[in-house]
Amino acid sequence: MTYKSLIKIVFLLMSTSFVAQNRIDCNTIFVCLAEDDYKVLFQNSFVKDTLFFCKENTTKTTTDEYSGKYFMGEFATLEFLQPSKNNKFGDHLNDIGIEFKSRKIGILDSIKDINSKVEIEKVYLESDDKKHLWYDALKLKENKTNLEFSILEYSAEELKILGFTDDEIKKTISPTEFNKIVYGNHKYPRKFKYIKSITLEVNKIGLNYLKQLAANFNFSFNNNYIQCNDFIIYYKCIKNQKTTLIKNIEINLTDNLNQKTISISPKINLLITGKTANIQFLK
C-alpha cells in the first residue's frame, strides 16, 4: 500500500467517524402517499391540535416545484407528498426519503473530497425571479431504489436569513441551539419531539442500498436494523417484493399521553403509548 493510499484511508475513516458521531441528526422523513390518504392527513382534531403542528406548503426551487403536507415537530418533520407528473424523486407513489441535517458547515465537502461514491446536490430556492442557495445534499451516487438517504447542510446564506450571525454560522449548532436562534423563546406548541426509527420492507436491491449506506457513512449494520447515531432503520428483506415499502415511523413525544389508537386513513394508523407514537402504514 502506498503512502498516498494510506493517507486517503485515514482521512476516510476520520470523516465517516465524524458523521457517525453526534454531528448529524435525523431531520426529515418524507413519503409519497396515494391521493386518498394524503387528503385526510389533517382531518383528525387530536392529530392537528395536540400531536403535530400541521402545515401545507408549496416549495419552488430552480429545478422543481412541489406541494406537501407537514407534521412539524420540535426537532424533526414528517413530510407527505402525493404523486405528480414532475418525475422527480418524491413524485412517485411509495418514494421514501430519510434526511439527516449537519450541525456544522463544511462536513459534506470533507466527505465528498475523499469518497468517490457520494455526490453533492445543490438546491436553490427561487422566489420573485431571485434565487439563493438553500442547502447542499450529500447522497450516494448509485441508487436504483425508491428509498433515498441524504445529509443536508444549510448554506451560510440560508442561515443568515434564519437569523444566524457570522460567528454562529462557523460553530457546531445542536438542534436545541438551532431552535433558540430561529424561534427565540417560543415554546413548541404540540407533542411531536423527534423521530426515533423507521421500519421498511426491502427487496434484494433495497437491501444492497442499505448495506452501501451503512458502509459509506460508518453506520452499524445488523441483521435487521441499521444504527444511525440515535436513529434506527429497521428492515425486513422480502426477496420477491417489487419495491421498498414503509411500514412504520416511530416518534418521541414531549409528554406522556394516554394510550390511544387513531385511524388517520384506511391505510394509516396512529398508535400512542406514553411518550411514543407509531405511525403504521398498512397494505
C-alpha positions in Angstrom: 0.0 0.0 0.0 1.4 3.4 -1.0 1.7 6.3 1.5 -0.9 8.2 -0.5 -3.4 5.4 -0.3 -2.8 5.0 3.4 -3.4 8.8 4.0 -6.7 8.5 2.0 -7.9 5.6 4.1 -7.0 7.5 7.3 -9.0 10.6 6.2 -11.9 8.5 5.1 -12.1 6.8 8.5 -11.9 10.2 10.2 -14.6 11.6 8.0 -17.0 8.8 8.3 -16.3 8.5 12.0 -17.2 12.2 12.3 -20.5 11.6 10.6 -21.2 8.6 12.8 -20.7 10.7 15.9 -23.4 13.0 17.0 -22.7 15.6 14.3 -25.8 14.9 12.2 -29.4 14.4 13.2 -32.4 12.8 11.6 -34.3 15.9 10.5 -37.0 14.8 8.0 -38.7 11.7 6.6 -40.8 12.1 3.5 -43.2 9.6 1.9 -45.2 9.8 -1.3 -48.8 8.7 -0.5 -51.9 7.8 -2.5 -54.2 10.8 -3.0 -56.9 9.4 -0.8 -54.5 9.1 2.2 -53.0 12.5 1.5 -56.3 14.3 1.6 -57.3 13.2 5.1 -54.0 13.7 6.9 -55.2 16.8 8.8 -58.8 15.8 9.4 -58.4 14.4 13.0 -58.5 17.1 15.6 -56.2 15.3 18.0 -53.6 14.9 15.2 -53.6 18.6 14.2 -54.3 20.3 17.5 -52.4 18.1 20.0 -49.8 15.9 18.3 -48.4 17.8 15.3 -48.1 21.4 14.1 -49.7 20.8 10.7 -48.8 22.9 7.6 -49.4 22.6 3.9 -46.9 24.3 1.8 -45.6 24.7 -1.8 -41.8 24.9 -2.4 -40.2 26.2 -5.6 -36.6 25.5 -6.4 -34.7 26.2 -9.6 -35.3 22.6 -10.7 -38.6 21.6 -9.1 -41.9 22.7 -7.6 -43.8 20.6 -5.2 -46.5 20.8 -2.6 -46.7 18.8 0.6 -48.3 18.4 4.0 -46.1 18.5 7.0 -46.3 17.2 10.6 -43.8 19.5 12.1 -42.1 18.6 15.4 -39.8 20.3 17.9 -36.7 18.7 16.3 -37.9 17.0 13.2 -40.5 17.0 10.4 -42.6 14.4 8.6 -43.4 15.3 5.1 -46.1 13.8 2.9 -46.3 14.2 -0.8 -48.7 12.8 -3.5 -47.7 11.5 -6.9 -47.2 14.1 -9.6 -46.0 14.2 -13.3 -42.8 16.1 -12.4 -40.9 12.7 -12.4 -38.5 13.8 -9.7 -37.6 11.7 -6.7 -40.6 12.0 -4.3 -43.1 12.3 -7.1 -43.8 8.5 -7.4 -46.0 6.5 -5.1 -44.1 5.0 -2.2 -41.0 7.1 -2.7 -39.3 7.4 0.7 -36.7 9.9 1.8 -34.6 9.9 5.0 -32.9 13.2 5.5 -30.3 14.0 8.2 -29.0 17.5 8.9 -25.5 18.5 9.6 -24.7 20.5 12.7 -21.8 22.3 11.1 -21.0 23.8 7.7 -18.2 22.0 5.8 -18.8 18.4 6.8 -20.3 17.4 3.5 -17.4 18.8 1.4 -14.9 16.9 3.6 -16.6 13.6 3.0 -17.1 14.2 -0.8 -13.4 15.1 -1.2 -12.3 11.6 -0.1 -15.2 9.4 -1.0 -15.9 8.9 -4.7 -19.2 7.0 -4.1 -21.0 10.1 -2.9 -22.1 13.3 -4.6 -23.4 16.7 -3.5 -26.6 18.2 -5.0 -27.0 22.0 -4.5 -30.6 23.1 -4.1 -31.6 26.7 -4.8 -34.8 28.3 -3.6 -36.5 30.6 -6.1 -38.9 33.4 -5.4 -39.8 36.5 -7.5 -37.1 35.8 -10.1 -34.5 35.7 -7.3 -32.7 32.6 -6.1 -30.3 31.7 -3.2 -28.6 28.5 -2.2 -30.9 26.7 0.2 -28.8 23.7 1.1 -26.3 21.0 -0.1 -27.5 17.4 0.0 -24.9 14.6 0.2 -26.1 11.3 -1.4 -24.8 8.0 -2.7 -24.2 8.3 -6.4 -25.7 5.0 -7.3 -29.3 4.4 -6.2 -31.7 2.1 -8.0 -34.4 2.0 -5.3 -37.3 4.2 -4.3 -35.5 4.9 -1.0 -33.1 7.8 -0.7 -30.8 8.7 2.2 -29.2 12.2 2.3 -27.4 14.5 4.6 -28.4 18.2 4.3 -26.3 21.2 5.1 -27.9 24.6 5.1 -25.9 27.3 3.2 -24.4 30.3 5.0 -26.8 32.5 3.1 -29.8 30.5 4.3 -28.6 30.5 7.9 -28.2 34.3 7.8 -31.8 34.6 6.5 -32.8 32.4 9.5 -31.1 34.8 11.9 -27.6 33.4 12.4 -24.6 35.7 12.9 -21.3 35.1 11.1 -19.8 33.7 14.3 -22.7 31.4 14.9 -22.5 30.0 11.4 -18.9 28.8 12.0 -19.9 26.8 15.1 -21.3 23.4 15.7 -25.0 24.0 16.4 -27.2 21.4 18.2 -30.9 21.2 17.4 -31.7 22.9 20.6 -29.4 25.8 19.9 -30.7 26.0 16.3 -34.3 26.4 17.5 -33.3 29.0 20.0 -31.7 31.1 17.3 -34.5 30.7 14.8 -37.5 30.7 17.1 -36.3 32.5 20.2 -38.1 31.7 23.4 -41.3 30.5 21.7 -42.2 27.1 23.1 -43.1 24.3 20.6 -47.0 24.1 20.8 -47.5 20.4 20.1 -46.3 17.0 21.4 -44.1 15.7 18.5 -40.5 15.9 19.6 -38.2 13.9 17.3 -38.1 10.8 15.1 -36.8 7.6 16.7 -36.9 5.0 13.9 -38.3 3.9 10.6 -39.3 0.3 9.6 -39.0 -0.8 6.0 -39.7 -3.8 3.8 -37.0 -4.1 1.2 -36.1 -6.4 -1.7 -32.5 -7.5 -2.7 -31.8 -4.2 -4.4 -33.1 -2.3 -1.4 -31.0 -4.4 1.0 -27.9 -3.7 -1.0 -28.6 0.0 -0.9 -28.9 -0.2 2.9 -25.5 -2.0 3.1 -23.9 0.6 0.9 -25.4 3.3 3.1 -24.0 1.8 6.3 -20.6 1.3 4.7 -20.2 4.8 3.3 -21.5 6.6 6.4 -20.0 4.3 9.0 -23.3 3.3 10.5 -23.6 -0.1 12.3 -25.2 -2.7 10.0 -27.0 -5.5 11.8 -29.3 -8.4 10.7 -32.5 -6.5 10.9 -31.5 -2.9 11.6 -29.0 -0.1 10.9 -28.0 2.1 13.8 -27.6 5.7 12.5 -26.5 7.6 15.6 -29.7 7.9 17.7 -31.9 6.9 14.8 -32.6 3.3 13.7 -33.6 1.9 10.3 -35.3 -1.4 10.9 -35.7 -3.6 7.8 -37.1 -6.9 6.7 -36.0 -8.4 3.4 -38.7 -9.8 1.2 -36.9 -11.0 -1.9 -39.8 -11.0 -4.4 -41.1 -7.6 -3.4 -41.1 -5.1 -6.3 -40.2 -2.0 -4.3 -39.2 -0.7 -0.8 -42.3 -0.1 1.4 -42.5 1.9 4.6 -44.3 0.1 7.4 -43.8 2.3 10.5 -42.4 5.6 11.7 -41.7 5.8 15.5 -41.6 9.2 17.1 -40.8 10.5 20.5 -43.3 12.9 22.3 -42.6 15.8 24.6 -45.0 14.4 27.3 -46.7 11.1 28.4 -50.1 10.6 26.7 -52.8 8.2 27.4 -52.9 5.1 25.2 -54.8 5.8 22.1 -55.3 4.4 18.6 -56.3 6.8 15.7 -57.3 5.8 12.2 -55.9 8.6 10.1 -57.0 6.9 6.9 -57.9 3.3 5.9 -54.1 2.7 5.2 -52.6 4.8 8.1 -53.0 4.1 11.8 -51.5 6.1 14.7 -50.8 4.3 18.0 -49.9 6.3 21.1 -48.4 4.8 24.3 -46.8 7.0 26.8 -44.1 9.2 25.2 -44.0 7.1 22.0 -46.2 7.3 18.9 -46.1 4.9 15.9 -47.5 5.8 12.5 -48.3 2.5 10.8 -48.7 2.1 7.1 -50.9 -0.7 6.0 -51.1 -2.6 2.7 
